[in-house]
């Protein structure tokens, strides 16, 4: 999302090197293991490389000059991202991401093509997804080991990566709990879940890691961390809005997916407290939802004020995020770039 | 399995510290996250601590004196073991281990008790198992970061842990592939799978790690690694024999489980090449298998020579393992202890 592409090529080169080495090792074990690594690599190509970009932005604007080291820290976050989405898709029984088969989808399709019954093919896809995610998670920690820096900085970076996993797993658990709760969970819990599941590992941790690698003081690192947490929540709120009201061609995501799934978002939590809920709750969360039903659901979400509420909340978090940039220690250049990040986050899909 | 209990208490103390810290962090996130960590911790208690014992044995017999550091390396392997079995159980849709609910089993039962339909409760159990395994895997790498040693040794240790994950994932993939193959896979592939899935992370890697931490030369480390690989295969072959012919009260495992599941083992692969196969293949792999069918299957496995073959093969691998102990660099004391390991491995359950 930072519109600059600092070190973009370094990150790609580092990831390319990682996968090349892994594929060479895998090939010595079995052809199917090589295929798994190829599939995992493909699932990382074409992504926005948001987290590496955030690491690089913080690092270079805080005076860091070792782009190779920063690219490796960024690549570690990209591998963590890969691990988390592969496992998240397994948990959600999703076989498609960004309109393409994900890792589990590729293996489900292979089994189907081989004539396996649907249930068997599905189980196979999910099983391979679990293995692939474990490899990517291991890769994230190993990538960090390859960063050329002093032992103390390396340990702080590993601690940040650890915190990112810890928060994401905690958020994922809350999300799993949600799917068993009747009605909609309270707003505060949804915000908490989104912060833990996404904001920490996508924004807060990469910003702090970039700052630490650059040798910035703890004050800057924590100001950036707080900025990251709030902008991450704003980003997720906008994501949830786009998931319902977004233009499919612009977002690359079906704007019916979240409604069909009955995904627990701030939009839904807000609507659950309004007079629109009895009708809305009868429409959403149905795999066979018709386009007219989706239109009706959108209408209710607008009329009951849920859309406006979510928009205002995103703006509030964006504004809170901005306030941390005023910390005296954050260089003006970095503050300006991150200010653009804020604008880009809240104005996506407009 | 090494009958000495060197550093046993240190390992327990290190793991206890790890879980105490994690539970404190989790409690700050949510009560349900704390419960997950408690469940994960319980799943590690009562295990044999085989891998830490192997690390400690190699380390101390090669002159290592920092038991705290060795205990941390051992604990890293114990956490890796936890991660692998939790995810392996998810892949196998197993909810019980050693006669008790495993992590997924605990969460499935909670959901059932809360009135969820069976399919929903099952999915919930598996989802939480995926999250728990990720946390244990992350814990393994973080535990290694906490070992007090020089940076180069730490990097070699992390590389060994990485290779262990890499091999296990490759073995798990082959195992997943097996469950889709018609008939039985060839013997060589089954041995390959067992080496990758279990022998590397359970024997080869912990032995090498103990040697490296003790500052032993590469010759010793690789002799121990080869020993570990072969004894690991022997161990697994004996496990497979016990899974079919073992005394339930001695092994703590049902001796019908493997037959019911139709688990692909050397026993089955051998039988598949004999005249006993048409009858055997009609009996095994049926969830509703009766005790008389299991008795009949055992009879066929004896009569067709599969049992004898597997016993001989285990003895051959044990003997091959022993040959590596004759390397001049392996101290006599260590060779003697590992020789006992060999005997204990092949004589289990007798």
Interface residues (C-beta under 8 A of the other chain):
Chain A: X22 X25 X26 X29 X30 X32 X33 X36 X83 X87 X90 X91 X93 X111 X114 X116 X120 X123 X124 X127 X128 X130 X131 X133 X134 X135 X137 X138 X141 X142 X145 X151 X155 X158 X162 X165 X166 X167 X169 X170 X172 X173 X174 X176 X177 X179 X180 X192 X196
Chain B: X22 X25 X26 X29 X30 X32 X33 X36 X83 X87 X90 X91 X93 X111 X114 X116 X120 X123 X124 X127 X128 X130 X131 X133 X134 X135 X137 X138 X141 X142 X145 X151 X155 X158 X162 X165 X166 X167 X169 X170 X172 X173 X174 X176 X177 X179 X180 X192 X196
